[in-house]
Each structure stands twice: as C-alpha cells, then as structure tokens.
Amino acid sequence: KMIIIAVIISAIFAFFAFNGQQYFNLEYIQSQLQLFHSWRDENPILSASIFFLIYVLVAALSLPGAAVMTLLAGALFGILWGTILVSFASSIGALFAFLIARFVLRDYIEQRFPSYLKKINKGIEKDGAMYLFTLRLVPVIAFFIINLVMGITRIKARTFYIVSQIGMLAGTIVYVNAGTQLAKIEDLSDIVSLPILLSFALLATFPWIIKIILSIFQKRKIYQKWSKPKHFDRNL
C-alpha cells in the first residue's frame, strides 16, 4: 500500500514539477494542432492508442487536462471515434481513481472531502446508482471528486463503472463535437452553454420520473388482489 501511495504521489509531483499542465491547456493544443494531425495521419492506430493511455492516466490520477483532451479527440478522430475513445478512457480512468480511493487513499479522502462524503453517502444510501447517474449527468460536483469520494462509499465497482460511462456520455459527445471546431474555440466556458446545461438537467430527471411511475404501478400491483370496500367501519 505504501509503495502504491509513493508511486502516485511521485507521478503527480513530477507532473507539476516539470510543468506538465502547460501541455494540457487550450492555447498549446491549438498551436500544435497541425503537428498532431500529421502524426495521426502517419500513425493512426499508434496515435489513438497513446491518446487513450494518456487520457486514462490523466483521469486515474485526477490531473487537470481531461476537458482539453476531449476536445482534441474530436479534432483528431472525429465525433464517432473521438467519442468512443474518450468514453472508455474516461470511464476506465475514473474506475482506477475509484479503486485507488477505496483501497489506498481512504483516510486522506475522509479528511480532505468530509462535506462531499457526507452528502454523497446520504444520496447513495437513499437512491443508489440513480444518484450517481444524476451527478455524472449534471456536473454540480467536479468529476474527480466524485471518483474519489465514491470509492469510499458502499457502491460496487461494476455499478460505478457502468453508471459513470452512461452518465458521462452526453457531456462527452458535447465536448467531442465541439472539438471538431477546436481552432475556433476561444474559451472552455463557451462550450457548455446554459441551454445545454438545462438539457442535461432535464435528461437527469427522466430516471426519477420513471422511478416514480414504477413505484405507483408497484403499489397498485400489491393491492390489486383486494377490491375497495363499499364502506368502512371507522372514519379515521
């Protein structure tokens, strides 16, 4: 366990010590876009594989840069393959972060994010996977915090992965599609507009609506064996 912690800390320290974040900002990606295109044309499979591995690593270590890499996926691989690459890479990376939190960083996370932990634990106990799906779809809490805090809840790793991949898909498509016009983007905040956020919020309500409908049908099913009496002995 201590060896794993040392490796993680060393990797994160090296990233910031060597100013790795400079390679994951919008301006740098745009300035090197032509070079990236040439490399992709010469090595399509290799470039996709390296991109995938870097994305997994960024997500697993909760490093900054996932949003810019999602845009780059759209610019290099198009909306279809870009979405496929980012969807699986982000979900696998999130799962690694989840497992690291569960088996390695539990004490640190409990001390670092107590308010988030209390809130998410309460939501998971009440609504389970539905609550996680809503968090993924409507980004009210940063994704890396969700990955880490979820790791010390009782949710199963398989459930976390499946719900995360489905829940993050809509946002992934939006960013990858925006990335197809990467050269024209001036700021990351321009990508997710208010109408898009409202659309995500509306989409997030659908599972809850279905849950309410199913609950109503379930109650009716329980009482369908008995007919309603014509009168009652007591008026409560």
N, C-alpha and C positions, 0 to 999 in steps of 0.2 A: 504493500500500500504506500509506504513512504517513497519507494522508488518511482511509482506512478505519479505521485504528487510532485516529486522533484523534476520529472520529465516535463510535466505540464507547465510548471512554473518556469522552467528553463526555456521552453518553447515560447511562452507568452513574453517573457523578459527579452528574449532575443528579437522577437518581432518588433517590440517598441524600441529596444536599444539601437537596432540598426535602421530605425525609422521606416519600418515596413509599411506603415499606413500611407506613406506617400504614393505607393503603387496601387492603392485601393481608393483613390479619390477620382471624382468625375473628370477633372481637368487632365490628369495624367492619362486616363483611359482614352479620352478623346484625342489627345496628342499622339498616341501610339496606335490609333485605330487602323491606319493603313498598314502598319507593320504586322499587326495581329491578323488582318485579312490575308496578307501574303503568306504568313506562316500556316494559317488554316488551309489555304488552297494547296500548299505543298505537302502538308501532313494532316489531312482531315481527321483520321482516327486517333492519331497521337495527340493532336491538339485538343480534341474532345475529351480524351482520357485524362490528360493533365489538368484541363479545366475542371473536370469532375472531381478529381482528387483534391485539388486546391480548395474547391468550394466545400467539400466535406470537412477538410481540416479547419477552414475558417469558421464553419458552423459549430464544429465539435469543441473548439477552443474558445468560442464566443468572441472572436476577433471582429473588429469593425471591417466592413467591406462587402458584406453579403448583398446589399442593395445594388451597389455598383457592378458587382459580378453578375447579378441577374440581368442588368441592362446589357452588359457585354455579351451575355448568352444570346440575347435577341439580335444583337448586331452581328455576331459571328455565325450563329447556327439557325437563325430564323425562328419564327414563333413556335413551330411544331417541335423541332428537335431541341430548341432552346428551353422550351417548357418541360420537356421530358428530362433533360439533363438536370435542370435546376430543381424540379420537383423531387426527384430521387436523391440528388446530392444534399439538398437542404433537409430532407426528412431523415436521411441516414446520419448526417452530421448532428441533427437535433437529438437523435436516438443516442449517439455516442455521448453528447453532453448530458443527457438524461442519466445514462448509466454511470458516467463519471461522478455526477452529483450523488447518485444513490449509493454507490459503493466506496467512494473516495472522499468526497467533499461535504458530507452531510453536516458535520459540526460547523464548518465555515459558513455554509449557506443558512443554517438556522440562526446564526448570529448576524449575518450580513443582511438578510431579507426577512426579518421577523413579521413585518406587516403584510408583505405579499404572501408569505407562507400561511398566515392565519386566514387571510381572505380566500386563497386558492383551496386550502384544505376544507374550508367550510363549503365552498362551491362543489368540490369533488364529492364530499360526503352526501350532499343533497342531490346532485344531478349527474355525477359521474362524467362519462365521456361527452355528454351533451354540453357540459360546462367548458371542457377543453376545446370542443369544436367552436363554441362561441368566441373564446379567447383568440383562437387562431384566425377566425374569420374577421373579427373586428379588433384591430390592434390597439386595445386600450392599455395593454401591458407589453413592454418590449419582449420580442420573441426569445431572446437569450435568457431573460429572467424566467419566462415560462418553462423553458427547457430545464433550467437548473432547479427551480422550486418544485416542478412536477416530479423530479427524481426522488424527492424525499416524501412524496405522498404515497398512498397505497395503490395507485393506479398501475395496472400491468404494463410492462414494456411494450408488448404487442399492441395493446389498445392505444397506447400513447403514439406509437409509430403510425398506425393506420389512420387514426383520427387527425393527426398532425398533417399527414400527406393530403388527405381530403380537404381539411380546413384551410391549408395554405395555398391550395391550388388556384383559387380565384385571384388572390394577390399576386401569385407567381405569373399568371397569364397577363395581368395588367402591366407588370414591370417588364416582362419579356417583350411584350408587344411594343411598349414604349422604347425599348432598346433597339428596335428595328430602325428608329429615327434618332439614334444616340447622338449623332453630330449636332442635332438641333436643340438638344436639351440643355438648358442653362442652369437649372437647379433641381435637386431631387424632390423638393416640395411641390414642384409643378406637376409631378406625375399623378399623385393621388389627390384629386380634386374633391370638393365637398359632395358633388353628385355621386362620385364613385364610393366615397365613404358611406353615404346614405344607402347606396345599393348593397354594400356589404352588410350594413346593419339590418336591412330588410331581409336579405338572404339568411342572416343568422336567426331571424325569428321563425323561419319555416319549421325547423326541427321542434321548436317549442309548441308551435301550433299543432303539429302532428301528434306530439305527446299528449296535449290536452284532448284532442279528438279521440285518440286511442283510449285515454283514461275514461272518457264518457261512455264509449262503447263497452269497455270492460265492466263498468258499473252496471250498465243496462243488461249485460250478459249474466251477471251474478244474480240479478233479481227477476230475470225473465221466467224462471220456473214458478214464480208465485204471482198471482193476479192481485191487483189492488183491491182491498176490501171496499164494500159499498159504504160502510160506516165504521167508526172507531168507538171503542168503549170509553176512552178518555180523550178529552181535548187538551193536549199538552200546551 
